[in-house]
């Protein structure tokens, strides 16, 4: 099985002439793919120390992989009366902290995306209770509220980024994306403009997929192999385009937790909603709710250094 969920890797400084100099390619704004310009310089994040690895677990042979994949959007406090949709897509910071504390308390193995994909390909099932954490859209709260807390638990997660939203209001900047990557987060593709791919002409859908993949890869300086369909929209043609682009897997919607290699381009996730109680969330993960009178213990590791410039 691939490495344990707590292996947190900082960005190396192996590029000639010093630290990593990375850039965001021009963000696609048309349906026709265009050549990427020379990347612009992006500051190198402050190196972060590596916390001890979180618990690993063994695997057994299995035709299917049964691991819940959680889909988060915002981690924030929002007024539900003023913004019902935003509220439904939001988990409060306090609830999120309790959820992560409960994962640690129950010794749940938080898998990296590469670990999940490797087990799927190898027809392996973890023997311990496991979960995968994903966060959609590249929202600002990923850098301000999510990644720093996950770092304190040694938990990995995947952030699916909309490339044309990088650096816009409410979304992570290029530098913040590099910083959360240095904290152990995987960066995936959520297209250029977050459009329903199955409703687009084939050429435009391909542009949405591939231009975002190229932009994000230019930024993080490594291949982008994880994909998430906007609005869960896909069909057979879009699946074929995802496979042709070299992605290892793609996530749609739905609440199934049993997957196999044959449906790796139509994987499902559990969307975490603002209406969920901690008991509902625990039931989806497959663990007991907190015991009566339970006070979440603090994270086991120190907070990461603040983002530098």
N, C-alpha and C positions, 0 to 999 in steps of 0.2 A: 504494500500500500504506500502511497505517497507520503511525504513528510507530515509531521503532526501539525495540528492547527495553530500552535503557538509559535511557530518559527517565524519571527519577525525580522525582516531583512531591511537594513538601511540602504540608501542609495550609495553606490560606490562612486569613487572619484577617479576612475581609471581612464577617462578620456584624455587624449594628449593635451598637455598644457594645463592640467589642473582638474577642477571639478566638472561635473556634468553640465554642459551647456546645451539646453534643449529648447525647443520652440514649438509654438502652435502654428500649424500650417493655416493658410487662408481657409476660412470656414465656407463650405459650399453653400451657395445661395440660389443656384439654379438647378434645373433637373439634369443638365448635361454635365458629366464629370469634367473637371478642368485640371490641368497640371498644378501641382502644389509648388508654391514659391519656396525660396530658401527660408528655413525656419528662423524666427527671431529669437533673441537670447532671453532665457528665463532664468531668474536667480536660482542658485542651488540651495535646497532646504538645509537647515541645520541638521547635522547627523544626530541620530537618536540612539540611545543605548538599547541593547537587545535584552528584553526580559526573559526569564527562564521559559522554556517551552511549556505550553499547556498540555494536558493529558492526551496521549495517543491511545489508540486501541487497535486490536487485531481485527482481522477479517476472516470470513468464511465464504466458501463458494456459494453463489446464489444466482439464479437466472435473472432476478430483479433486484433493484436497489431501492430500499424503502427508507428514505431519510427525508424528513420535512424540510422544505426550502422556504424560508420566510421572506416576504417582500414588504419592505418598509418604503415610505416616502419621506415625509417630514418628521423630524423630532423637534417639537416646539410646542408652545402653549398658544392656542388660538380660540377665539370666541365663536362657539358653534352657532349662535343665533345670527351673528353677522356674516359668517362664512361657513355654511353647512358642509359644502364639498371639501373645503380646506380642512375643516375639523375632522371629517371622516378619514382623511388621508394622513392625519397627524397623530403621533404618539407623544405624550408629554415627556419632558426630560425625566421627571420623577418616575413615571411608569417604565420608561426605557431602562433607567438605572436599576429598578427592581427586577425587571426581566433578566438583565445581564447577571445580576447578583444571584438570581434563582438558577440560572444555567450553571454558574460556578458551584453553588451550594449543592446541586444535584449531580455534579461531576459530569455534565453533558459535554460530549466531545464536539467542539465547533470545527467543522471541516473547512479547509481551503477549497476554492473552486477547482483547482487542479486535482486535489485529492478526491473530490466528488466525481469529477470526470474520469479519473484514472480507475476508481472503483467501478464506475459504470461500464467502462470499456473492458475491464478484467472480469466482469460478472462476480463482483465481490460485495459482501454486505458487512458493515462494521458490527462487531459483537457487542459494542456498548451503545448506549443511547447517544445519538448524534443529531446534528442540525446544521444547516447552511444559512448564513445571513446574507441578504442582498438588499441594496438600497438603490432606488431608481432616480434617474434624472440628473444626477450631479448637483444636488441642492446644497446650498451653503451650510445647512445644519450638519451635513456629512463631515465637514471640516471643523465646525465649532462645537458640536455636541456629541457626535457619534464616534469618530475615529479616536479622539483622545481617550474616551472611556473604554473603548474596545482594547486599546493599547494597554490600559491598566489591568485588563484581565488576560492579556495574551490571546485575544480572540481575533481571528481574521474575518474579513467580509469582502464582498464585491460591490463596487459602485459602478452602476451602468450610467454612462455620461452621454448627454445630448451635446454633440460637438459645437453647434452654432450658439449654444447658450453659455459656453465657457466664458467667464468674466463678465457676464451680464448680471443685473440686479437680482439677488436671491439665489444665485448659483455660484459654484466654486470658480475661482480664478485658476489659470494654468498653474501658478505656483502652489496653490492650495492642493490641487490634484497631485502634484509631485510630492507634497508634504505627506498627504495621507498614504500615498504609496510607500513612502519611507517608513510609515508606521505599520506596514504589513497588509495594506488593503490592495486588492486586485482591481484593476480598472478595465471595465468592459464597454462595449459599444451599444448605444441606445439610439442610433441614427443621427442624422444632421438636424432635422427639424421636428422630430417626434410626430410623424404622420402615420396614418393607418396604411401599412405597406400593401395589404391585399387590395386596396382600392386605387392604387396608383398604377400608371402604365409601367411596364416592365423596366424600361430604361430609367425612369425616375426612381423606382424602388431600388434598383441596383446602385444608383448614384447616392441615395440616402444611406445605404448600407456601407458601401466601399469608401466613399469620401470621408465619412465619420471614422471608419477604421483607420484610414491613412492619417487623418489629422491627429487622432489620439496616439497612434503608434509613433508619429513624429515627436509628440510631446514627451511620452514616457520612455522613448528609445528602446522599445521592445515590441514584438508582435502582439496584436490584440486578437485574442482567440475566443472571447466570451461575448455572447450577444443576448439581447433582450428585445423582444418585439414591442414597439410602442402600442399601447392599448390592446395588447394581445392579438394584434391583427396579422394574420399570415395565411397563406394557402400553399399548395404544392409547388407553384412556381417560386414563391418567396423562399420556401425551404431549400429548393435547389440552388437559389442564389446565395443563400447563407452557406451552404456546403461548399459551393464553388469558391467563395471568398476565403475559405480556410478556417472557418470557425470550428471549434471543438464541440460546441453545443449551443442551443438557443432556448430561451425561456419564454413561454407564453403566459397564460393565466390558468385558472382552475385550481382546485384544492386537492388534487391527487398527490399522494406521497410515494407511490410505487412506480418506478421508472425502469426502462431497460435501454440498452444501446440502440435498439432499432428506432426508438422515438426520441433520440437525443436532440433533434432539432424542433421538438414540440414538447419540451419539459414544462411541468406545471409548478406553481408556487402557491403558498398561502398568503394572501394579502392581509397584512396587519392593519386593522381599522381602529379609528379613534374610539369607537363604542366598546371595544373589547375590554373586559375585566382581566385581571391577572390570572384568574381561574380559567377563563376562556383561552387565553394565550398559552397557559401551561398545558391544557388539554390538547391543543394543536401540536405542541412540541412532543407531547407524550409523557409528561412528568406530572407529579402531584403538585397541587397549588401550595403556596406557602403555608406552613403550620400556623395555628392560631397564636397571635402575639409575636409573630416573627418580625424581627428587625433586620433588614438587609445588612450584612456585614460590609465593610469597606472593601474596595478592590485590593488585590494582593500586591500589586506593583505600583511604583510611583507614577505620577503623571509625566507625560513626555515633556521635553523642553519646549518652551513657547516657540511659535513660528518666528523665524528671523527674517531678515530681508536680504 
